[in-house]
């Protein structure tokens, strides 16, 4: 499988790794404990080119592809998956949606600010009662004259829902359950009536802000519409195809971080006069971890290859996301077991990986939804 220039990937890998060690590792547990979203670190990520990885250079981005993007997310997530999640959501969802479906004026207005980290992006599809069932969304936009729309409702479980400077939101503009009855708008923070609501108190990913976005008679101009009226849901499904690659990469980062911590601990921890790595009960766990990681990375990079080449990858991205997220949980769980009692304490990193891992099987489509997507593609004959 062709990926990307290996020398280029190595440079990007080292750059992302160095950034994570310098700016993230020293404070990540403090952020986790207090659920603090480090906006200043997001700005630094932008300055280093990590928030506009896929954005062309003409709009102030890094102009790279999905192989490089995977590498960035993996290296950051190996240190702190909360920050990895925020990087993924900013790049793939908000920025990615504008890049894919915005007109030239919209791209010039938003992409340079998002790619540089001056602005943080949010993306709103999910609502309190419409997780996987997006067709029943209650957040609506109604026409106000010829040039404006009025948005009312709320979006829930939104990454950067309070701190995001710009949000792409998908709202209902037509009939309930009509896949062509939803439309995407980009809304700036500060627009009257647009506010952040409840911030969620989460099990894991605690340094990545997850909050409600509230729209109370928010008046937006038709120029804020992305694409055409009625295209919002179709656009979202395409964005989620690419977004699943980023969550697969996030899962891969957590899995690799858990695995590397386990190998290190198994070599250092002695019992019965020898390293516990010498015992088959431990060494076989490490072998299983290594095998699952190799498979997950191949699936993820295969989906990225198809995405880079403009090929359909709905099935492949769903497979990558499904498999990588599930083995991520398995590996994080086994990593705690390898560490024994120490794995249950915050003294070692696997405790945090264990808590963070579960989100990967839920966010951007649950594992069950991935199975639905995969099975539909298979039954269409897309084997």
Secondary structure, DSSP 8 states (H G I E B T S, - for coil): ---S-HHHHHHHHHHHHHHIIIIIGGGHHHHHHHT---HHHHHHHHHTT-SSTTS-GGGTS----HHHHHHHHHHHHTT-HHHHHHHHIIIIIIIHHHHHH--HHHHHHHHHHHHHTSS-EEEE--BTTBSS-GGG---EEEEETTTEEEEEEEEEEEETTTT-SEEEEEEE-S-TT-TTSEEEEEEETTSTTEEEEEE---SS-TTS-EEEEEEEEEEEEGGGEESSTT-HHHHHHHHHHHHHHHHHHHHHHHHHHHHHHHHHHHHH-EETTEEGGGSHHHHHHHHHHHHHHHHHHHHHHHHHHHHHTT---HHHHHHHHHHHHHHHHHHHHHHHHHHGGGGGSTTSTHHHHHHHHGGGGTTTS-HHHHHHHHHHHHHTT--
